[in-house]
Amino acid sequence: MGAENERRRKHRDRDGRDVRLNSDRIWSERRRATAQVHVQPTRKRDSHQKTHDIRDDYVARTNCRFTLYRVDRGRLALALARAHGCANMSVFFRAAYLLGFKPWDSGVPPPELVAVVEGPDSLAPARSLDLGCGTGTNSIYMAQHGWEATGVDFVPRAIKVAKRKAAAAGASPRLLVGDVTRLPELGIGTGYGLLLDLGCFHSIPDERRDDYVRGATSVAAAGATMLIFGFVRGEKPTRVGPRGFSDGEVTQRFAVGWQMMSETKGGPMFGASASWYRLRRS
C-alpha cells in the first residue's frame, strides 16, 4: 500500500491534482505559445507601400524561398557537393525537382526580362526561347505578352509542372524536354528574336559550353537579344552549387556572332556573386 501511495503522489502537483489529467491541455497550450512566438503580426500598409518595385519583389521571393530551404542545409550542401563532382549536374536537378528543392524558382519573371518585354525600350513580340525553362514561369510570362514562346528543360518533371501551370494560366507556350547543348537536334526551328537563360548556362560543364553557344547561335535571328544570368566564380571556386562563370568567360565564348551589349553585376545571391549579361546577335 505504501508503494502505491508513493506512485500516486508522484503524479500529483502541490495542490493534490493529478497532473496526468491535464497533460493534453498543457501540451496544447505549449504548442499555441510556441506558434505565437513565431507568428509575425500583419502590419497595415498605405497605398504607397502596396506598390512594390518589380526588382524588390523578385529578389524578396527568391531569397525567401532560399531561406526556407536552409532548414536542412547540411544535407542540401552534401547533395550539392556530390552533384558538383559529377560530370554534369543532371542528377542534382532531377533530384531537386523530385524533392521539391528549387529555390531558383521564384514564380515571378526577373526585372531584366520584364524590361525587355514591357519596358520603355521593349522589343516587338516575336519568337522567344527560354533555355532551361524549369517550371515555365518565364515561358508563360512571354506567351501572355504576345511572344511565340518555347521553353526547353532536360528534367521531365519540371516540364510536366510547366505544362500544368501554363494550362492553369490560359497560356500556350511550347514546352519541350531536351538538352540545351544539343539544340539543333530538338527540331525547335530558328529565327528566335529573344533568348533567355536564367541560371542554365552557368550549370553546364565547361567542356559542353561551346556546344551550347553554337546551338544558341544557330537558332537566333539576326539582331536577336540574349539575356543570361549566372554566378561568377571567385578566387576560390565554390565546392557546391553551379560551377558559374570565370571573369570574361561569357564574352569570350560568345565572341563569334554576338556582341556584348552590357554586363550588370548584382549583389551576392545565395552566397555568390552574380551578373546579368545582354548580348546582341550580329
N, C-alpha and C positions, 0 to 999 in steps of 0.2 A: 504493500500500500504506500509506503514511503517513497519508493521509486516512481510510482505512478503520479503521486502528488508533485514530485520534483519535475517530472516530464511536463506536466500541465503548467507548472509555474514558469517554465522556460518560454512558453508560448503566450504569456500574458504580459501586458505592459504594467506600468506603475499603478494604474487605476484598476487593475484586475480584469481588463478586457482582453479577449482572445484576439491577438493581432492577426491570426490566420484568416479571420472572417473579413478583414479589411484589406487583404493583400491585393486583390484585383483593383480595388478603388485606389490604393496607394500607387500602384504602377500606372494606372490611367492618369492620375494627377501628375506623375513624374513625366510621362510622355507629353502631356499637354504643356507642362512647364518648359520642357526641352524644346518643343516646337516653337513656343512663343519667343524663346531666346533668339532663334534663327530667322524668324519672320520679320522682314523689313517693312515698316509702315509705308503705306502708299501716300505720296505727297501730291497735293493738288498743284497743277501747273497752269500758268496763264496761257493765253493764246500764242504768245511768242515762244514759250518753251515747248509747245507742242509741235512746232515746226522744226524738224531735225534736219541737219545737214546730211546729205547723202553719204558723204565720206564717214562722218561720225557714226552713222547708223551701221554702215558696212563693217567698220573696224570694231565697233562695240559687239555686234553679233558674232563676229569671228573670234574675238578674244574671249567672249563669254562662253562659247562652245568649247574652246580650248581649256578654259578654267574648269569646266565641268568634267573634262576628261582627265584632269590631273589627279583625281582621287586615287587611282591605282597607277600612278606614274612609274613606279618601279617595274611593273610588268610590261607597261607600254614601252618604256625605254629599252627593255630587253628585247621585245619583239622588233622594235625599230632597228636596233643594233644588228640583230640577226638578219633582217631584211637587207640592211645596208651592205652586209658582207656577201650577199648573193650576187649572181651575175646580173640580175636586174631586180626591180622591186615589185615584180608582178605578184609574188607570194604575199608580200605585205599588203598590197592594195586589195587583193581578193579577200584576205583575212579581215582587213579593216572594214570592208563593206559587209562582210558576213556578221561581224561582231557589232556593227553599228558605230565603229570608231572612225569618224570622218570630220574632224574639227575644221577642215578646209571648206566644208560645205555650209556656207553662211546662210544660204537661202535667199540672198539678195544679190543683184548684179553689182560689180565693183564700180566705183565712180568713174574710173578711167573709161570703162565701156559705155556707161551712161552718157558721158560727154561726147563720145563719138556718135552715139545713136540719137541723142536728144539735145545735145548742146548747141550753142550758137553757130559753131562750125561743124555741125553734124554732117555725116556722109549720106548721100542718097541711098535708100534701101536697094540692095542688090542680093547677091548670093553671099552667105556667110558660113564660115566653117569654125566650129568650136572643137579644138583639139584637146582631148582628154576632158570630155564634157561632164563626166561624173553623173550626177543625178539630174542633169539637164537644166539647171536654173538659168544659165545664160542663153542656152539654145532656145528655151521657151520665151525668155525675155525678147530676144531678137525676132522671133517669129511673131510675137504680139505687136511688134513695131514695124511690120511690113517687110521684113527680111525673109528671103528664101533660105531658111536656116537648116544646117546639117550639123549634127554632133556625133563625134566618134569617141568611143572609150573601149578599152580591152576587157573591162570587167562586166560580164553579163548581168550580174545583179544590179549594178549601177544603171545600166541601160533599161533594165526592166522597171526600176523605180522611176527613171526619167520618163518613160512612156506613160506610166500611170499618172505622173504629175502633169504631163502635157495634156492628157485626156481630161483631167480634172480642171485644167485652166482653159480648156477650149482652144488650145493651140495645136499646130500640126507640124512641128519640125521633123526632119528626117533624122532618126536616131539609130546608129549602127554600132555593132560590136566589131572592133577591128584594131589593128596595130598601127599606131600613127607613124611608125618608122617604115611602113610599107604602104603608104597612101595610094600609089599608082595601082596596086593590086586590089583595092577595095571597090573600084568602079564608081567612085563618087563624082566623077567628071572634073571639069576645070572651070575657070572663069570666076573664081571667088574674089569678091571685092573687099572682104573683111575676114581676117583670120584672127582667132583669139586663142591664146594659150595661157590659161590661169593655173600655173604650177604643174604643167606636164613636162615640158622640155627639161626643166632642172632635175627631174627624177630619172631621166633616161641615162643609161650607162654611156660613158664617154665614147666608146667605140661604135655606138649606134646613132650618135647625134648628127653626123653628116648625112646619114640616110634620111633622118627626119627633115633636115634642111632641104635636101634635094626634092623630097616629096612635097613639102610645103611650097617650094618654088615652082614646081611643075603644075600645081593646081591653082596658083594665084593668078589673077588677071593683071594685066599691065596697069600700073598705078595703084594696085591694091594696098591696103593698110593692114599691118600685122601688129597686134598687141601681145606682148609677152611679159608675164610676171614670174619672178623666181627669186630664190635665195642666192646670196653671194657668199662665196667661201671666204672665211677669214684666214689669218696667218696659220691657224691650226684648224684643218678641216674637221668638221663635226663628225663624230662617230655614229651619230644617229640621224635618222630622217633623210630627206633628199640630199643628194650629193651637192647640188647647187652649181652655180657658175663661178668660174675664175674671173678675175678682172679682165675686161675686154674680150671675153670669150664670145659673147653674142655678136658683137661687131665683127669679130674675126670669122666666125662660122658663116655669117650671112654676108660676107664681103662680095660674093658673086651674085649679081641680080637684085641686090637690095641696097637701100640707102638708110643709114641710121638717122632718124629724124630727132629723137630725143631719148634721153635716159634720165629717169626720175628716181632718185634714191629715197626710199621711205625709212621710217623708223624701224626699230627692231620688232620683229614679229616671231613669236614662238622661240625667242632667244637667238634669232639670227638676223643678219642684215638682209634687206630685200630691195629690189629695184623693179621698176616698170620700164619697158623698152617699147618704143614706137618706131616701126620700120615702114618703108615705102618700097613697093616693087618697082624696079626701073624698067 
